[in-house]
C-alpha cells in the first residue's frame, strides 16, 4: 500500500477518534496538506467564521500599506485617525497616552488598550454573554470602541506589557481604512482575497464573496456558514456575530485559508522583511503559543515537553477552535474549524496528532 494511503487512513483515524467525544457538536472541518498528502474531513466546502485567524489578514494589509509608503507603523495613532476616535481608550493613571500609541503597538498587542471581547468590564457580565443574550444586536467598529471607552480601563501604558486585545485590532482596522482610502472589506478583497483566489471568502456583514457590499439582513444564512458556538450558543445566524470585524470577521473555507497561507509564505502578499517582522516573536500568549505582530508561533514543547522535536509552526488561532498553521520548511499546512469556544483546548490534541502523523510520513 502506498505510504500516502497509509497516512490518509491514519489522519482519518485521528479525526474519527476526536469526533467521537464531541457531544453532538458539528463534525470538525479539517484540511492537511503536505508533499504527497492532501487530506480533508468534515464539510470541506462549507464556509465558516474564521474568528481571530482574520487578524493575520488585517496585519498583512497593514504591512502592505507600510511597504507602499502609505502607512508608518511607528507613527502616533493620533495622527492616523480622526480627532476624537481614540479619546478615552488610553487614559492611564490620569494621563492620556494615545499620542504614544503606534500601529506596531496594536499589531503586537502592547498598546495597553483593553479587550472588549474577553477583558474585564463594569457591566456585570462578560461581553460574550451580551453577544449570546442579545443575538439580534448589531455591532459596528464605532460601537465596539465605545464599549471599551465606556466600560473598560487600559491594562497599562503603551509598550509596557503584552495583552491580547480585539479592541486594538478594531483600531488597526480603522488605521488600515484611513491609510488605504477604502473600507476594510474592500481592501481585503482587492489586496488579499482576489489575488490569492479566495473566491468563497468575505468580511461577514460587510461584503459578499466577490467583493460586493453585503445587503442581507441575515448574511450567515445567506452564506450558509457552519455553526459557531460561543459559550454554547450558536451565533451563525445571529446579528451579534457582527462583534467581529478587523479582529476576526472573515468568513472562509478550508481551501481558501490554505490558499492564503501558501500565498503569504511564498511572498505573494508582503515582502520578506515584513514577513520576518510579523514572525518575530517577542511575547508569550499562552504556554506553547507565542506572538509576533499579527502572527502566532506554536512551540509544542510548551504544551508537553516530549513534543520538543516538532517544528515550530506559524499562523493564527481563532477562539472557536479555528487553526491556520504552517511549517513552511516542510510545506505542511493544517487548517481546522471545531465550531465552538469550548473546543479550544481539545483542538490542540487533534492538531498535534495530525502534525505528528504527517511528519512521520515525510521522513
C-alpha positions in Angstrom: 0.0 0.0 0.0 1.4 3.4 -0.9 2.7 5.4 2.0 0.4 8.4 1.4 -2.6 6.0 1.5 -1.5 4.7 4.9 -1.1 8.4 6.0 -4.6 9.3 4.9 -6.0 6.3 6.9 -4.0 7.4 10.0 -5.3 11.0 9.6 -8.8 9.9 9.3 -8.5 7.7 12.3 -7.3 10.7 14.3 -10.3 12.7 13.2 -12.7 9.9 13.9 -11.3 9.4 17.4 -11.6 13.1 18.2 -15.1 13.3 16.7 -16.5 10.5 19.0 -16.0 12.7 22.1 -17.8 15.8 20.8 -21.2 15.6 22.5 -23.3 16.3 19.4 -21.1 19.2 18.1 -20.8 19.5 14.4 -18.1 17.4 12.8 -14.7 19.0 12.7 -13.7 20.6 9.4 -10.1 19.6 8.7 -7.6 20.1 5.9 -4.0 18.8 6.0 -1.7 19.4 3.0 1.9 18.4 2.6 4.1 17.0 -0.2 2.1 13.9 -1.5 -0.6 14.4 1.1 -4.0 16.1 0.6 -6.4 15.2 3.4 -9.8 16.7 4.2 -12.5 15.7 6.6 -15.9 17.2 7.5 -17.8 19.5 5.3 -14.9 20.8 3.3 -16.8 23.1 1.0 -18.9 24.9 3.7 -17.9 28.4 4.8 -17.2 29.1 8.4 -16.3 32.0 10.6 -12.6 32.2 10.9 -12.5 34.2 14.2 -9.1 35.6 15.1 -7.4 33.9 12.1 -8.6 37.1 10.4 -6.1 39.1 12.5 -3.3 37.7 10.3 -5.1 39.2 7.2 -5.6 42.6 8.8 -2.0 42.6 9.9 -1.0 41.7 6.3 -3.0 44.7 5.0 -1.2 47.0 7.4 2.2 45.7 6.3 1.2 46.1 2.6 0.4 49.7 3.3 3.7 50.2 5.1 5.6 48.7 2.1 3.9 51.1 -0.3 4.7 54.1 1.9 1.1 54.8 2.8 1.4 53.9 6.5 4.1 54.5 9.0 3.8 51.7 11.5 5.6 53.8 14.1 3.5 56.9 13.7 1.4 58.2 16.6 -2.1 56.8 16.4 -3.5 60.4 17.0 -2.0 61.4 13.6 -3.6 58.5 11.7 -7.2 58.6 12.9 -9.8 61.4 13.0 -9.8 63.6 16.1 -11.7 62.1 19.0 -11.7 58.5 17.8 -9.2 57.3 20.4 -10.5 59.6 23.2 -10.9 57.7 26.4 -9.2 54.5 25.2 -5.7 55.1 26.6 -6.2 57.2 29.7 -4.0 55.5 32.3 -3.3 56.9 35.8 -4.7 60.3 34.9 -2.7 60.6 31.6 -4.0 60.2 28.1 -1.3 58.1 26.4 -2.9 57.9 23.0 -0.2 60.0 21.4 2.3 57.4 22.4 0.5 54.5 20.7 1.5 53.3 17.3 0.1 50.7 14.8 3.0 48.5 15.8 1.8 48.5 19.3 -1.6 47.4 18.0 -0.1 44.7 15.9 1.9 43.3 18.8 -0.9 43.8 21.4 1.3 46.1 23.5 -0.7 49.3 23.2 -2.3 48.9 26.7 -5.9 49.2 25.4 -8.4 46.9 27.0 -10.0 43.9 25.2 -13.8 44.2 24.7 -14.2 40.6 23.8 -12.6 38.8 26.8 -11.4 41.6 29.1 -13.0 42.6 32.3 -15.6 45.4 32.2 -18.0 47.1 34.5 -21.3 45.9 33.1 -21.6 42.9 35.4 -21.3 40.3 32.6 -18.7 39.3 30.0 -19.1 40.7 26.5 -19.7 37.2 25.2 -22.7 37.0 27.5 -24.1 40.2 25.9 -23.5 38.8 22.4 -25.2 35.5 23.2 -28.1 37.1 25.0 -28.8 40.0 22.6 -28.4 37.9 19.4 -30.3 40.5 17.2 -28.0 43.3 18.2 -25.7 44.8 15.6 -22.2 45.9 16.5 -20.1 48.4 14.4 -16.5 49.3 14.8 -17.5 52.5 16.5 -19.8 50.7 18.9 -17.1 48.3 19.8 -14.7 51.1 20.6 -17.5 52.8 22.6 -17.9 49.6 24.7 -14.2 49.8 25.7 -14.3 53.5 26.2 -17.4 53.3 28.4 -16.9 50.1 30.3 -13.2 49.3 30.5 -9.9 50.7 31.5 -6.4 50.3 29.9 -4.3 47.5 31.1 -1.2 49.6 31.3 0.8 52.3 29.4 1.8 51.7 25.8 4.7 49.3 25.3 4.7 48.1 28.9 3.2 44.6 28.5 1.6 42.2 26.1 -2.2 42.0 26.5 -4.2 40.5 23.7 -6.8 42.9 22.5 -9.6 42.7 20.0 -10.2 46.4 20.6 -6.7 47.1 19.4 -7.4 45.3 16.2 -10.6 47.3 15.7 -8.3 50.4 15.9 -5.8 48.7 13.5 -8.7 48.1 11.1 -9.6 51.8 11.2 -6.0 52.7 10.6 -6.0 50.5 7.5 -9.1 52.2 6.3 -7.8 55.7 6.7 -4.4 54.9 5.3 -5.7 52.8 2.4 -8.6 55.1 1.5 -11.2 52.4 1.3 -13.2 50.2 3.7 -11.6 47.3 5.3 -13.8 44.9 3.3 -12.8 46.5 0.0 -9.1 46.3 0.8 -9.4 42.7 1.9 -10.9 41.7 -1.4 -8.7 43.9 -3.6 -5.3 43.0 -2.0 -5.8 39.6 -0.3 -8.9 37.6 -1.3 -8.9 38.3 -5.1 -5.1 37.9 -5.7 -5.0 34.6 -3.8 -8.1 33.2 -5.4 -10.1 33.1 -2.2 -13.3 33.4 -4.1 -15.5 31.9 -1.4 -14.4 34.3 1.3 -15.7 37.7 2.5 -16.0 40.0 5.5 -19.2 39.0 7.1 -21.9 41.7 7.4 -19.8 44.0 5.2 -19.1 42.1 1.9 -20.1 39.0 0.0 -17.8 36.7 -2.0 -16.5 38.6 -4.9 -16.4 41.9 -3.0 -19.8 43.5 -3.4 -21.4 45.1 -0.4 -23.5 42.8 1.9 -27.1 43.7 2.0 -28.6 40.6 3.6 -30.3 41.0 7.0 -29.1 37.5 7.8 -25.8 37.1 5.9 -24.9 34.0 7.9 -27.9 32.2 6.5 -27.4 33.6 3.0 -23.8 32.2 3.0 -24.9 29.0 4.9 -21.9 29.4 7.3 -21.3 26.5 9.7 -22.4 26.6 13.3 -20.2 28.9 15.6 -20.9 28.2 19.2 -19.9 30.9 21.7 -20.4 29.7 25.2 -22.7 27.0 23.8 -24.9 29.4 21.8 -24.9 29.1 18.0 -24.3 32.6 16.6 -24.0 31.6 12.9 -27.4 33.2 12.2 -27.2 36.0 14.8 -26.7 39.7 14.1 -24.5 39.8 17.2 -21.8 37.9 15.3 -21.0 41.4 13.9 -19.0 41.9 17.0 -16.1 40.6 15.0 -14.6 42.8 12.3 -10.9 43.6 11.8 -10.1 41.2 14.6 -11.7 38.2 13.0 -14.8 38.8 10.9 -13.7 36.9 7.8 -15.8 34.0 6.6 -13.8 31.5 4.5 -13.4 27.8 3.7 -10.6 25.3 4.3 -9.3 25.6 0.8 -9.4 29.4 0.8 -7.4 29.6 4.1 -4.9 27.2 2.6 -4.6 29.5 -0.4 -4.0 32.5 1.9 -1.3 30.6 3.9 0.5 29.5 0.8 0.5 32.9 -0.8 1.6 34.6 2.5 4.6 32.2 2.9 5.5 32.4 -0.8 5.9 36.2 -0.6 3.0 36.9 -2.9 1.3 39.3 -0.4 4.2 41.0 1.5 7.9 41.0 1.2 10.5 39.1 3.2 11.2 41.9 5.6 7.5 42.3 6.5 7.0 38.6 7.0 10.1 38.4 9.2 8.7 41.3 11.3 5.3 39.6 11.7 7.0 36.4 12.7 9.5 38.0 15.1 8.3 36.6 18.4 8.6 38.8 21.4 5.8 37.7 23.7 4.1 34.6 25.1 0.3 34.4 24.5 -0.1 31.2 26.4 2.2 28.3 27.2 3.2 26.9 23.9 1.7 29.9 22.0 3.9 32.9 21.2 3.1 36.1 19.4 4.8 38.4 16.9 2.9 41.1 15.0 -0.5 39.7 14.0 1.1 36.2 13.8 1.3 33.3 16.3 4.1 30.8 16.6 3.5 27.4 18.2 6.2 25.9 20.3 4.9 22.4 21.1 7.2 21.6 24.0 5.3 24.4 25.8 2.2 22.0 25.7 4.2 18.9 26.7 8.0 18.6 27.0 8.2 15.4 24.9 6.9 17.3 21.8 10.2 19.3 21.7 11.1 17.6 18.4 8.2 19.1 16.5 8.9 22.0 14.2 7.6 25.4 15.2 4.6 26.4 13.1 3.3 29.9 12.4 -0.2 31.2 11.7 -3.1 32.2 13.9 -5.8 30.7 16.1 -9.5 31.6 16.4 -11.4 31.3 19.7 -13.8 28.7 18.3 -11.1 26.2 17.6 -10.1 27.6 14.3 -6.4 26.9 13.3 -4.4 28.0 10.4 -0.7 27.0 10.9 2.1 26.0 8.6 5.6 24.6 8.8 6.9 26.3 5.6 10.2 24.5 5.6 8.3 21.2 5.3 5.5 22.6 3.2 2.9 21.4 5.8 -0.3 23.3 6.4 -3.0 22.4 8.9 -6.5 24.1 8.8 -9.1 23.3 11.4 -12.5 24.5 12.4 -14.0 23.0 15.5 -17.0 25.4 15.7 -17.0 26.1 19.5 -15.3 28.2 22.1 -15.4 25.2 24.4 -13.2 23.2 22.0 -10.1 25.4 22.0 -8.1 23.3 24.5 -9.0 20.0 22.9 -8.3 21.4 19.4 -4.6 21.1 20.1 -4.9 17.4 20.8 -6.2 16.9 17.2 -3.7 19.4 15.7 -0.7 17.7 17.3 -1.9 14.2 16.3 -2.4 15.4 12.7 1.0 17.1 12.6 2.8 14.1 14.1 1.1 11.8 11.5 2.2 13.9 8.6 5.8 14.4 9.8 6.2 10.6 10.2 5.1 10.2 6.5 7.6 12.8 5.4 10.7 11.3 7.0 
